[in-house]
Amino acid sequence: MNPTKILVIQTAFIGDVILVTPLIRAIKELYPAAKLDVMVIPQTANVLENNPNINEIILFDKRENKISSFIKTLFKLRKAKYDLVLTPHSSMTTAMLIYLAKIPMRIGFDRWEAKKYLTHKVPHLENQHKTTKNLELLKVLTDKMFSIQTELFPAFTSTLIENKIAALAKRTKRLIAIAPGSVWFTKRWPIEYYIDLSNKLLTANFGVILIGSKEEKEICDLINKHDNLINLAGELTLLESASVIEKCSLIICNDSGALHIANAVQTDVFAFFGPTVKSIGYYPFRESDFVFELEMACRPCGSHGGNVCPLEHHNCMKLISPETVFSKVTEKFTDYGTSILYL
């Protein structure tokens, strides 16, 4: 086929939208002359700003008023008259929306009840990274292979912040970003461990930059103040955060959107995985990345984590010590650039 109007839908979380960027780029490679739109929720739209592969970002505000937003979006999709839609998001709401919009070719995963509203179903691969799973949707259209590298197009922060970061870089060994937050409590490495690790890094003359949303500012504020620490939690947009993370040699974070931002700007990631496991598909994928995790019979306890540990001990996180993490960091930077020291 030779589509002229294509739609991609991903109305889940920030990380999910970042992980769909290889698919967006690949579609544009396949059909450079086609108009390519992407539908997301308002909370994640900032992820795709400045992306040169996208013609229009369509907002589906399903969290605010789902019924009225569904109707409004349906009329918009019908009017647009798309030839083709690819949906990595396998929700019934999405499936009904594209079915009622009468988009003739509807490609998605062969899972759950939503699949019956698709024209073409693709297996949802197991034990594969989510970017690889997303790119499998193109197998209906081509046998060509595509890069799984995610991408963002960062926005510059204020001159004041840029100057602070530049000054910090001059007087310290390396800049390390720390993002201690997560939507789910059980995904968080204990804040007292982050405090301990931060103190160790600062004593070793690393520059530390705290990254987080407005909701995570309270967590970041618990980390001790220091001349070589900059707390930017709650002050930046997602793309501004990406710009800051891009300037760092490493980010230390939980299984959260922060690791996906870092992968997209190609900053090395050290991440903590407790209730979740890499086989679910959302792990940091670059060669120099490292995941701290423990083999435990109770892991995983869910695909997203939860607000409380089902066994009430949270040992999957508590047994990863700050000393262990600090040792990995110092090993990594003993001779930075020597591949055998990458973890």
Helices and strands as residue ranges (DSSP letters): E 5-9, H 14-18, H 21-30, E 35-40, G 42-48, E 56-59, H 66-80, E 84-87, H 92-100, E 105-109, G 113-117, E 120-122, H 130-135, G 136-140, H 159-171, E 175-179, G 185-187, H 191-203, E 207-210, G 214-216, H 217-220, E 229-231, H 238-246, E 250-254, H 257-264, E 268-272, G 278-280, E 290-292, H 315-318, H 322-332, G 339-341
